[in-house]
Amino acid sequence: ILYSTPPITFTYLIKRLKNASNAKTYLLLKDIFPQNAVDLNLLNYGGILYNYFKKKETVLYSISDFIGCMSPANLNYVIKNNPNLERTKLEVNPNSIEVKGNYFGLETDLYIKYNIPRNKVIFIFGGNLGIPQGIDFLKINIAYCKSIKEAFFLIVGDGTEYDNFSHWIQTEVIINALLIKELPKSEYDEIIRLSHVGLIFLNPLFTIPNFPSRILSYLQNCLPVICATDPVTDIGEIAVNNNFGYKCLTSDSEAFFEYVIKLLDKDLRITMGQNGFEFLTNECSVEHSYNKIIEKL
């Protein structure tokens, strides 16, 4: 039985299925709840709801024969905060994607359709626009980079912070950024392919190591990345160690500015982009994830 978090409310169903069938169970741990909600002040630590969901989480981990964590930091966090959990259950099984050949020289009419400049280096932030993504800090960093005339920031997605971001662009007259609402997947894929650098942002309040899946589409299309995150995630460290991106704290606008300047260099972008595609192929393909699961069975 394969299942992922969120949600953790599958616990009762998984337990009944396991008891009825004697099946092996494998949890793909994509989110650590309820602690992530506590970090964002959506739940009170030790409150009634927190205790209810924490019990669900504990039982879910206990009935799982194997648990695949998104990254080494994610795995270490689970071990540290669940001392009664058997270490042998855990392994790193990252977010994965069906890796396809990358495409270059794409001709598209989306430049005209969405008024995207052709003569700029496009820094894209695609996906959910919510509190976990630290959208307020994304705005601060974009504004800080307004003097970099060659850089343009493309924000594609929807979420609780969409209206906030839209209002900011209009009232502050932000000319180095464009906000596009959620797109059909085919158009979003084209937008990624015409972009040059992928952006990862995470709310600085997180105490759990997140590993946003949006990075996979960036790497699929040979985009280097800038990871502006909280201090505990290792997504930026992995990007730096494998030479496909840079890392800084979400609040470090000076470092972010420096990396934007560096990635105006086309040759550097190509080299780092190829490194990212190689990392994706070796570590984050569905085949890689599949083999890890099958080895356990």
N, C-alpha and C positions, 0 to 999 in steps of 0.2 A: 504494500500500500504506500503510494507516494503522496505527499501533501506538503504544503508550504505555509509559512506565516508571512503576512497576516492571512486569515484570522487565527487566533488561538482557540476560538470557540468550537473548533472541530473535535476537541478533546473527547467528549462523550461518544461521538460517532466512531472515532478511530478505535477507542477502547472496546466498544461493542463488536465492531468488525473483526478486530484482532482476536478477541476471545472466541468468536463464532467460527473463525476460519483458520486459526493458528498461523496467520500470515506474518511475514516479516514486514516491519514498518520503517520507512525512511523519511525523516523530516528535513526538508530544505528550508533552512532558517533564513528568511529574507528580512525579518524585522524582529526586534526584541521589544515586545510589549508586555507589561504596561510601562516599563521604564522610559521608553521614548516619549510617552505622553506626559510623564512626570517632568522630564527635561524641558518640555515646552509649556509647562504650567497648565496643562489640560486636565491633569489629575493630581490630587493631593497624595503625597507619599504617606502610606499608612492609613489612608481613608478607607471607607467601606468599599467603594468601587475598586480602588487599588488592590485591596486584599482579596477581593473576589477574583479579579483577573490574574493576580499573582499566583493564586492557588491553581487556576486553570493552566497557567504557564508551567508550573512545577509538575503537574500531572502529565501534561503533554510531553514534556521532556522525559519523564520516567517511563512512559509507555512506548516511547520511540526506541527501536532497536539501534538505529543509527541516526546521527544528526550531521548534516552537511552545512558548515558555516561559510559565509561569503569571503572571508579573508582570515589571515593569521590573527590579526588584532581582534576580530569578531570571535574567533574560537577561544582565544585567551580570556576574553571578557566573560564568556559563558562559563568557562572553568572556574574563574575567580568568584563569580557570583552565584554559583550552584555547586557548593563544595561536596554535596552528596551524590553528584552525577558522575557516573563511571566515565573516566577519561577515554576508555576504549571505544565508546560510542561515537566520539567526535572526530571529524576530519574537515579539512578545507575542501569545499565543493562550491566554487564561485558561481555567480550569475553567468549564464552562458547564452550563446547565440549560434544560429546556423551560419557559419562563416561562408560567405560567397566572394567571388572575385571582385576586386575593387574596380571602380570605373573612373576614367579620367577624360577630360575634354567633353564633358556632357553639354549638349546644346539644349537649352530650356527657355521657355517664355516666361518663367517665373520672375525673372529680373524685372520685366515690364509689368507683369500682373501685380506684383507687390511693391514695386518701386524700390528694388534692391540695387544699390550702386554696384556697377561692374568694376570700377577702378579702385576699390578699397579692399583691404584684408578683412574678411568677415569672421568675427568672433561670435559663435552661436551658442545660445543657451536654449535647449529644447526640452520640453516635457512639462511636468506639473509645476505650477506657480503657487506655492503655498508657504506656510510658516516654516516647515522643515527645511526648505531650500534657502532660507535666509534672504528673501527677496529684497528686504530693506538694504542689506549690505551689497547686493548686486547693483542696486540703484546708486549707492554711494561710490562704488568702484567705477561704474560707467561714467558718472559725473567727473570723477577724479581724472579720467583719461580723455576728457574733452579736448585737450590741447594736441592730442595725437591725431593729426589730420588724416593719416593713412588708414586708421582703424575704424571699423564700423561694427556695432553690436546689434545682433539680430536675436530677438527673443521670441520664441515660438511656443505656444502652449496656452493652457487655461488652468484655473484653480481659484482658490479663495482670495489670492492676492492680485488677480488679473486686473480688476477695476482700480485697485490702488496704484498699480504700475501704469496703467493707461492714463489715469488722472495726473500722475507725476510727469509723464512725458509731455502731456499737453500744457499743463500749467507752468512747468519749468522750461518749456521750449527746448527740449533735448533734441539736438540735431544729429548726434552721433549714434542714435539707436532707433530701432524700428520694432514695434510690437505687433505680432501676427497671432490671431486667435487660433485655437486648435484646428489642425488641418487633416484632410484625408491622408492615410498612411503613404499613398503613392506620392503625394505632393511633399509631404514631410521628408521622405527619403530623398527626393530631388533637392530640397532645400539643404539637407545635410551635405549632399555631394557638391553643391556650389559654394559651400562654406570652407574656411581654411583652418580654424582653430575651434576646438570644443571647450566649453566652460562647465565646470562642476562647482556648485555652491552648496554649502551646508550651514544650517543655523549653528552659531558658535556655542549655543547652550547645551548641545548634545554631550552626554557622558557615555553614550554607547557608540561603538565604531560602525558607522554606516558605510555602505558601498553602493552608491547609486547606479542603477542599471543603465542609465542614459549614456554612460561612458562607452558601452558596447557599440552603439551605433556610430559614435565618433571614431573609435578604433577600426571598425569595419570599413570606414571610408578614408582611412589613413590621415585622420586629423590629429595633430598633437593636442595636448590638453593643458589647461591651467586649472588646478584644483585649489579652490579657496574654501577652506573647511575649518571645522572645530579642531582642537588639539589631539583628539583621541583616535580618529579614524586613520587608517593606514593607506587610503586610496592614493593620496599624494605621494607618500613614500614609495609605493609600488611604481607609480609613474616615473618618479625620479630615478629609482634604482634600475629601471628597465629603459631609461632614456627616451621616454615618449611624452614627457610633460614636466611641468613645474608645480611646486606646491607652496602655499602660503596660508596664513590664517585668514579667515573671512574678513577680519577687520583690518588687515594690513594692506592698505591701499597703495602704499609706496612700493611694496614688493610686487603687487599685482600690476602696477604701472610699468615696472621694470620688465616683467615677463611679456607684457603686451608689446613693448618696444623690441625685445629680442625676437619675438615671433613674427615681426614684419619681414624678417629675412626668409626668403622663399626657399633657399637651399636647406636652411635649418629645419623649416617646416616639413620638407620632403623627407629628410633623414629621420626626423623624430616620428613622422607619420608612418613610415615603413617599419620602424621599430615597434610602434604600437600595433600595427597589423600582425606582425610576427608574434608579439605577445598574445594577442587575441587568439590566433590560430593554435598556439601551443597550450594556452592555459584556460581559455574561456569559450571553447567550442562545445557544442552539444555532445559531440563524440567524447570529449574529455570528461564531461560531467556524467555521461552515460556509463563510461567505463568504470568510473569510481563507484557508481551504484552497483553495477553488475559484479564487480570484484567482491563486494560485501555479501552477495547472494550465492 
